[in-house]
Amino acid sequence: MSGAAIAGSVYLPPVSQMAGQIVCVVASSVATGSVTVYPYNNVAATLPDSVIYGTSGAVASFVLAAAEAHVLLYSTGDRWIILSFDYRDWE
């Protein structure tokens, strides 16, 4: 997504299909809207293929609310692990 006033959603692929892979989602440097990142099945985020884990446990979604914000995720085959989350709240 890119543009002057873009906001939207990104849905991750099924975690089982991405085993051993890293995914990076970056907000555009010109974006003024926010980008929300959801697991494959955001309705039931605790189901297999839909679990995202951060340092404080399971996460249903997260928001990249500033230009250049990013999230880096690793798939173990049964869950996503957040490796890095920079939401640029200082800008």
N, C-alpha and C positions, 0 to 999 in steps of 0.2 A: 504494500500500500504506500502510496506517496501522493503528495499534493498539498496545497495550502491549507485545506480545511478537512482533511481526511480523518475519520474516526472509524473504527470497525473492530472486527473480531477475527482471531486466528484460531482454528481448531487443529490440535495436534493429531498426527496419524496414530493408529492403534499402536500401543507400546510394544506388543508382541511382534509386530512386523518391523520394528526399528531396533531390535536387540543389538547392543553394542555400538549404536550410532549416537552421534551428538547432533542436536538441533539448536540453532541460534535464531532468535527472532529479534530484529532491530527496528525500532521506530525510525522513520525517515527523518533526515535532518531538517526538513521543511514542514513536518507535520505539526499542526496546532491542535488536532484532536487526540484522543487517546486510543490505544490499541489494547484490547483485552484478549488474553491468551487463555484458552480453555482446553481441557483434556478432550480426547476423542469423543467420549459420551458425557457431555457436561450435565445431563439430567441425573445421572447416577455416577458421580465422580469417585465412588468407592468400588465400582465394579472392575474386574480385570480389564486391562487395556485402557483404563481411564484414571489410574491413580498417579498423582504427582506428589512427591515428598520434598519438603524443605527442611530447614533446621528445626522447625517447631512442629513437624508432623505433616499430615495430609493437607493439601491446598486445593481448593475448588477452582480457582482461577487467579490471575494476577493482571495488573494494569500497567502498561507502559505509557506514562502520561506526559512525557517530555521528549523533545527531539534528541536523538542518539541513545535513548534508553534501550536496554536489551535484557534478554534472559537467555541463559545457556543451559540446556537440559541434556541429560544422558539417559538412555534407555537400557535398563538391565534385562529387559524382556518381559518383566512383570510389573514394572513401575517406572515412572519418570523420576529422576533425581535432579533437583535444581543445583547446578554447579556454580552459577553466578547469576545475580539478579541486580541490575543497576537501573533504578527507576528515575534517577536524576532529579531528586526532590530539591536540590539546591539551586536549580535554574529557574 
